[in-house]
Amino acid sequence: MNLLLTLGDSLFPYAVYNWLRPLLMMLMLLSGIATIVIILMQKPQNENIGVLGGQESDSYSKKNKARSKESILKKLTITGAVLMAFFAIFFFITFIQR
């Protein structure tokens, strides 16, 4: 624990802490909101279950187009969550351990 405490104390000059704390909080907030919005934009995973009941399935081109959009949204979700976790851990190391 002393290593983290000394690392946090000597990591930045005191003047930097005055603007770094609100900046990290805003980055955590924005990445969290962006992750929530991206998750809400995704289609539910069980949407295509109607095919089992005899409903028509989409054509290959529609499925392929949707799949690429879904894959992009999944990658953005993972990126947003990782960024939010990184900002939270960095905030904890620099400010809470201080």
N, C-alpha and C positions, 0 to 999 in steps of 0.2 A: 504494500500500500504506500509506503514511503516513496517508492520509485515513481508511482503515478502522481503523488503529491508534488514532488520536486519537478517532475516533468511538466506538470500543469503550471507551476509557478514560474518556471524559466522558459516556457514555450513562447510566450509573447510578452512584450512590454505592457505595463499597466494601462497606458493610454489606448492600446488596441482593444483591451477588454471592454471598454465603454461602447464601442460600436460593433464589436464582434458578437456579443450576446444577442442584441436584437436582430442582427443579420441572420444568425443561425436559427433563431426562433422563427423568423419569417420564412426561411428556406424550408424548415421542417413543416410549417403550416402549409405552404404552397405545394410541396411535394405530397403531403397527405391529401389535400383537396384534389390535386390532379389525379392521384391514384384512385380516389373514390369515384371521380367523374369517369375515368377510363373503365373502371369495373362496371359502372352502371351503363356504359355504352355497349357492353358485350351482350351477345345473345345468350339466353339460357342454354345449358348443355342438353336438356331434354326436349328441345323444341322439335326435333325431327322424329319423335317417337310415334307420330301419327301415321307414318309409313307402315307400321305393324298392323294398323287397323284397316288398311286398304286404300288410304289416301295416296294421291299421286306424289311422287317424289320430284324434286327439282331436276333440271337438266344438269349435265356435267359442267357446263360453263358457269351456271349460276352457283353451283357448289364450289367450284374452283375459285371463283371471284370472292365468294363469302369466306372461304377458307383463308385466303390471303389477308383479307381484312381482319379476320379473327386472330390470325397469327401475329399480325402487327399489334393489335390491341393487347394480346397476351404478353408480347415482348415489352410493350410500354408499361404494362402493369408491373411486371417484374422489375423493370428499371426504376419506376417510381417508388416501389417498396424498398428496393436496395438503397436508393438515395435517401429516403426518409430514415432508414435504419443507420446509415452512415452519419447523417447530420445529428441524430440523437446520440450516437455513441461518442462522436467528437465533442458535442456539447457537454455530455457527462464527464468526459475526461478533462476538459479544460475548465469547466465551471463548478461542477458539483464536488469534485475532489479537492477543490481549492480551499 
